Amino acid sequence: MIRCRNWFALTPQIDSSSAHFDTDQQRTQRIIGWLIGLGLLARVVRYYLCFPLWDDESFLCVNFISRSFAELLRPLDYHQVAPVLFLWIERALVKLFGFSEYALRLFPFVCSIASLFVFRRVAEKLLSGPALIFAIAMFAVSYPGIRYAAEAKPYGSDMFVSLVMLSCVVDWFQRRDSRILILLAVAMPIVMGVSYPAVFAAGGMSLVVAAVLLTQHGSQREWLLWAVWNASLVASFVTWFSMVGRVQNGAEAEFMGAYWKENFPPIAQPWLVPYWLLKTHASDFLAYPFGGPKWASSLTLIVCLMGLWSLAKRRLILILGLLLAPAGLHLLAAALQKYPYGGHVKFSQHLAPMICCLGGVGLAQLQDWIAQGSESRNRGLIAICTLLVAVGGASIGRDLISPYKTRSDFRARAFAQSFWAGAHYAEEVVCVESDLGFNLVPDQHRELSWCAHFICNRAIEVSRASLRPADVTKVSATRPLRCVLYRDARYSLDQDILNQWLADMQQDYELVAHESVPFPRMAKNDRSLITMEHVDSYKFIPRDGVVRAELPFARRQTAASN
């Protein structure tokens, strides 16, 4: 199953039936090539289909519409926390390509595509035979990897930077080239700035390197470079956290603490910890290649435990350390209530390479137990690969049939596509809150509401159609001024501010129409109503046909400032 190289000095050379499994090297490479191709196809299809932004993406992406790079260092809107270099990369792509789904998802997409090839390189250095094939298959077709290849969140880059560090460390084990430790030290400021959980991956791998140096009596130069790497790791993490992490986390500490409380181990009740660990790993945490909450990842947990047993039985301590140490530091952070462990597969993306390697070893061990003889093993290999390929094919099919996360997301974008461009060509259009600065439903901006979704969809259409800002001097009886207000029925409309704004407007304009378009916001099953969204339009024409240079409340604000 695993053919141990000489450079794994912490482990003995092993010889098992798996190691002698009659898998032609050329055929193995051909199978791996097809699996990588399937993984590429699944990710390209997902990205190309351009799913509507969903609420979690919108909460973060709304911060890229008008904020400068410096302003992204401040607490983010809608309770968001993200690494600053990731924010800056996203903002740069928006400035370069415009505010669109493709631009917002480009960086995670590139990271995910690159991860396929980096993982293949790492897996081929750690595994061989069926274990190698199964690990690459799991990684290529896993739904989280495909999903986060086309989602404007930092989870795809979490996985990529973790993989790159793992590749460097494995190369160092193989060649003991001190330049690799120098490269890791130099890369730490970028790694820590792109991914928060990368600190667990880097710290875990550093501990394994230290163990190798201790057991193999590492040279003074190696110890010095290891110390420089760790100094760079700590300094980079502290610097980024001091610059922006403390600001973001401080602003959201209470909210995040309540949101994540179920994803921290119950240290105060230690007798519950074993059950918590079992449930967490059998749920979202190990949702590779598929799985979910409420024990839906139990099969993956069983396979990973088989992989752990197989590696431990063969005393492959170095591989075990590489695959488990990052998760151990992640669990320690959760015990300190600093970062969630489980609760959603997105929090374990930086561990996806380790999980898939364990899964590959476990599947190969399962095949060994079930199959006897070369023909039976060949059939087992084909059966498991066919099942995993079916998972990838099902993911592609699902995306083609339903290119959206929820139908409500699809309807919201369809409204934006039909409304904003048409209204701009016939009227002068402004958004009451985004353009005029009137916060008529304050709570929908402070909480996780679909207001962010509305604002992002509007910004996408404005960018896509190159819609110009409203020009008040062009408002006339035949080209009215349309003021648009979004409101979420879960939150109260400030009627006093609305009345004051309408009174100000009607000093110089006549209100000729008011319409409200309701949208039911449904749950993912499209059956349960979550809330009602409303898009209100107020249409004005100038009183007495007199063209104004600015809106009445703008004149009042100008006079007050003077």
Buried (B, 14 or more C-beta within 10 A) or exposed (E): BBBBBEBBEBBEEBEBEBBEBEBEEEEBEEBBEBBBEBBBBBBBBBBEBBBBBBBBBBBBBBBBBEBEEEEBBEBBBBBBBBBBBBBBBBBBBBEEEBBBBBBBBBBBBBBBBBBBEBBBEBBBBBBBBBBBBBBBBBBBBBBBBBBBBBBBBBBBBBBBBBBBBBBBBBBBBBEBEBEBBBBBBEBBBEBBBBBBBBBBBBBBBBBBBBBBBEEEEBEEEBBEBBEBBBEBBBBBBEBBBEEBBEBBBEBBEEEBEEBBEEBBBBEEEEEEEEEBBEBBBBBBBBBBBBBEBEBBBBBBBBBBEBBBEBBEEBEBBBBBBBBBBBBBBBBBBBBEBEBBBBBBBBBBBBBBBBBBBBBBBBBBBBBBEEBEEEEEBBBBBEEBBEEBBEBBBBBBEEBEEEBBBBBBBBBBBEBBBEBBBEBBEEBBBBBBBBBBEBBBBBBBBBBBBBBBBBBBBBBBBBBBBEBEEBEBEEBEEEEBBBBBBBBBBBBEBBEEBBEEBBEBBEEBBBEEEEEEEEBEBBEEEEEEEBBEBBBBBBBBBBEEEEEBEEBBBBBEEEEEEE
